[in-house]
Amino acid sequence: MTAAPVVSFEHVSKSYTVQGRRFDALHDVSLEVPRGQIFGIVGYSGAGKSTLLRTVNALERPTSGRVVVDGREVSALRGKELYAARRRIGMVFQQFNLLSSRTVFGNVAYPLRLSGLSRDETVDRVEELLDFVGLSDKALEHPAKLSGGQKQRVGIARALANRPDVLISDEATSALDPQTTGEVLDLLRRVNDEYGVTILLVTHEMDVIRELADRVAVMQGGEVIETGSVYDLFADPRHPTSKRFVSSVLHHQATPGALDRIREVHTGRIVRLHVEDRESNDPFLSRIARTHGVDFNVVYGGISELQSRLFGDLTVELLGDDVSVDAAIADLRLTTTVTEVAAGA
């Protein structure tokens, strides 16, 4: 029996009226976030991803539809019930949102004091979290003396203070350099692994999705246009927007300009082979070329590994008479996906 999702968006729409004109930020979004997973939401600016994220803790309320967190309709809660629900939902911000007048210790302790935890329990919890994020030696520093990565570590520690079930991350790495981004992603993975916290993250960076997420939804114009496992999205994106996102970090397929340059050198027939999750050591390309008496050159492409599975695309030149090449292509289609690249394509 499949466990109930920890977060459910049920036909969620959100509209605003600006200067007498209606603007639809979200339109009929339905998604389920499995408990214990890291779920990414990716989209270009204005796609609606941050608006959707803010409905999880009712910072935004849907115009229609329901947002259910751990069995409770958060979008319908008010007052003390909403405050109690929000304590179970941690949030990490792009710009850190730390209190400049408080020390690192004070920033992490702040939500604990608001929740009424005793002084001794607060000290124990803060010390545990600062050790977890590697900032025990910075406890008495103020945020102004910290690097961007250290500030985000404080933000993560603060978000974990009340032992949330769900951690939501709104572009948490966008303001960081690549090395620091990697360190923060490693920390978020530890949060998921060691504390079992479900993480729902919004980003426009596909590298973040590739490195961290288990599942992903792609948004455009306030709608979800594709959703599935991260492997499936990267290995076989369906929507044009998804393909653009994937191609921004993977360069398995030759651009039209690259194909033109390839054709200046290679006069054979050009095909693109999609390779996905091969478990066999069968050298299918060499074997099929040998069987049908054709030669081949791999002229472009790449293979990547994601979630311990392989995928990629190879652009291959096939050399031989038309009958032999046709037979080789037909044989290849029994093994993998083949696209013949027409001249000028």
N, C-alpha and C positions, 0 to 999 in steps of 0.2 A: 504494500500500500504506500503510495507516494505521500510524503509529508507535506503538510500545508505550507504554502509560501509565507515568508515572514513579512513581505510587502506585496500588496496587490493594488494595481491601478485598474479601476473598472470603469471604462468608457469616460475617462476624465477629459473634460474640456474646460478651457479658461479663456474668458474674453475680457477685454478692457474697452472703455469708451474714451477716446482722446479727441478733444475738440469736436465733439459731436459725431465722430466716426468710430465705428466698431473695429476692433483689432482682435483677431483670434490668435492667442499665443499657443494654445493647445487645442487639438481637435480629436476627440474620440480615442484617447490613448488607453490601450489595455495592455498591461504587462504584469508578469509575476516574477518576483525575485526569490529564488530558492534560499532557504535558510542555510547559513554557513558558507555561502559562496561570495565571490567578488564579482559584482555585476556592473558593467560599464555602460554608460550612455554617452554616445559620441555624436557630434553634429557641428556644422559650421555655425558661426555667430548668427543669432536670431532663430535658430532651429527650434527653440523652446525647451532645451534640455535643463537649463537652470531653473526655469519656472516649474517644470515637472518635479525637480529635486526638492524645491521648497514646499511642495504640497505634502511631502512626507512628514514634516513636523508642523504643518499648518501655518507656516509663514506666508504661504499663499493658499487660498481656499478655492476649490474648483467651482466654476460656474455651474457645472453639472457633472455627474458621476461621483464615484466614491474612491477614497484612498484608505486602505485597510492595512494597519501595522500590527502584527502579532495578534490578529483576531479582533482588533478594535478599529472602528471607523474613526480615524483621527480627524478627518475632514468635518466630522459632526460634533467634536468635543469642544467644550468651553470651560473657562475658569480652572478650578482645581484639577478636574479630570484631565484637561489639556496639559497643565503643568506637570502632572504626574507622568503622562505619556511621553512628554518631551524629555524627561529625565532618562528615559530608556533609549533615546536617540541622540547620539553624539554628532557633532558637526565640525568639520575642518574647513577653513576658509582659504581662499587664494591669497588674501592680504593679511593673514594671520589673526587680525582682530584681537591682539593682546592689549592688556591694560598697562599703559606705559608707566603709571605711578606705582605699580606693584612689581615685586621681584618675580623671578621664575617660580619660586615656591608659592608666592601669593597668587599668581595667575592660575596655577593648577589647583590650589586650595579653594579658590573662589566658588566654584559650583558646589563643592562639598559643604562649605559653610552655609550657602543658601539652602541646601537640603536638610540642614540641621544636624549634620554629623558631629560627634563630639570632637574636642580638640585632639585627644590622643589618637582617635581613629583617623582623623584628617591627616595628622602627621605621618602615621603609618602608611596610609594610602598614597600620599604625595611622594614619600620616599620610595615606595615601590615603583611608582610610575616614572619618576625621574631616573631611577636605575634602569628601567625597561627601555627608555628612549636614549640612554647614555648621557644624561645631563646632571648627574648627581653633583658634579663639581661646579655647576652653574646655578645652584639653588638660590643664592643670595644676589645674583646679578639682576640688573634690570634689562628689559628687552632691547633698549638702545645699544647695548654692548654686545648683542648677539648677531651672528651671521643669519642670512635668510634661512638656511637649512636648520639652524638651531632654533630659530623662532617657530618654524613649522613643527619641529619636534615638540616644543612646548605646547603648540596648538593641539597636536595629537594627544599628548598626555592629558591636557585639560578635557578634551572630548571623551576620553576614556574614564574620567574621574568617577562618574556615577555608575560604572559597569554597564554600559549600554548594550542592548541586543543588536542594534543597528548603528553603523557609523556612516554618515553621508559626507562625501568629499566633493566640494565644488571647486574644480580647477586647482587643486591643492598644490600642484607642481608647476603651474604656469609661470610663476615669478622666479623660478629657480634655474640655475645653470644645469647642464646635462649631468655632471658628476653628482651634484647634490640631489637632483631629481632621482637618480638611481638609488641613492642612500635612503631617501624618503619612501620610495616604492618598496625597497627591502623591508623597511620598518612596517609599512602597511601590510605586507605579506605576513610578517611575524604577528601582527595584531590579529589577523585572520586565523593563522595557524595555532597560536598559543592561547588566545583568549576566546576563539570560536566566534568572533564578532562578524556578522554579515556586513559587507561593505558595499555601498552603492555610490559609485563615483561618476562624476560628470567631467568630460574633458573633450578638447578638440585635437588632442595629440594621440595619434594612432600608436606611437611607440609605447605610451602608457598602457593602452588597451592590450597590446601584444605582450608586454612584460608582466602585467598584473592580473588582468581579468580572466574569469572563467567563462562568463557569458557576456553578450553585448547586444545593445539595441542601437540602431542608427536612426537618427531623427532628421527630419527636414520639414520646414514649414509647419511646425507644430504637430507633426504626425510621426509615428513610428513606421519607417519604410522597410526595415529588415531587422530581424532578430534571430539569435541562435548562439551556438557555441563560438568562442573566439577562433578556434581552429576552422570551423566551417566558413566563417566570414572571410578569413584570410585566404583559405585555400580555394574558395569558390564564391566570391561575392556576386550577388544577383543584380542589385540595383545600381544604376550608373553612379549615384553618389557614393555608395559603398565602394565601388571599384576605384573611384578617385581617391578616397581615403586610403585604401590599401596600397594603391600605386605610389602614394606619397612616401611610403616607408619601404616598400618592396619594389625592386626593379627587375622583375623576372621577364617582362615582355618588352620587346623593342618598340620604341616610338616610331611613328611614320618616317621621321627624319633618319633614324638609325637604320630602318629597313631600306631606305633609298641608298644609304652608303653601303649596306651589305650587298645590295644588288649590283653595285658598281664592281664588286670583286667576285661575287659568287653567281654563277650563271645557271645553276641547277634549279629544281623546284623547291620552294621554301614552304615548310610546314611548321606549325607550332604544336608541340606535344604538352599536354597538361599532365603532370606526374603528381599523384596523390597517395600518400600513406602506403607505399609499397613495402610489403613484408618479405617479398622474395628477393633473392640475389640474382634472379634471372636477368642476364644482360640482353633484354628484349630488343633493343635497338640494333646491337651488333648482330644478334641472331637473325632478325628479320631481314636486315640488309644482306647478310651472307646467303640466306635462303633464296632471295629473289635476285641476287647478282647485281646489287646496286651499291654505290659508295655513299657515305654520308659525312657531313661536317657539322658539328655543333657550332653555330655561328653567334648565338646569343642565348642568354637565359641564366637561371639560377635556381637552386634548391635551398629551402629553408626548413628549419625545425621549429615546431611549436607544440607545446604540451606533449613532448616526446614522440611526435609524429612528423613525417616529412611531407612536403608538398613543393610544387614549383612549376615552372614552364621552361621548356627548351625550344629554341628556334633552330631548326635543322635544315640544312641543304641536302637534298637527295639527288644523286647523279646517276643517270642511266637512261635507257630508252623508255619511252612513255609507257609501254605495256608493263615493263618490269617495275617502274616507279609506281604505276597505278596498283599493281599487285602488292607491293610493299606497303603502300598507304592503307589498302584494305586490310592487310594483316595487322598493321599497327592499330587500327580502329578496334580490333578485338582485344587489345591490351590496354589502351589508354585513349583519352580524348584527343582527336587530331583536327586541327584547323589548317586548311591550306591557305596560304597568304598570297592573294592574287597580286599581280604586278601593279604597282602604284598604290597598294593598300597602305 
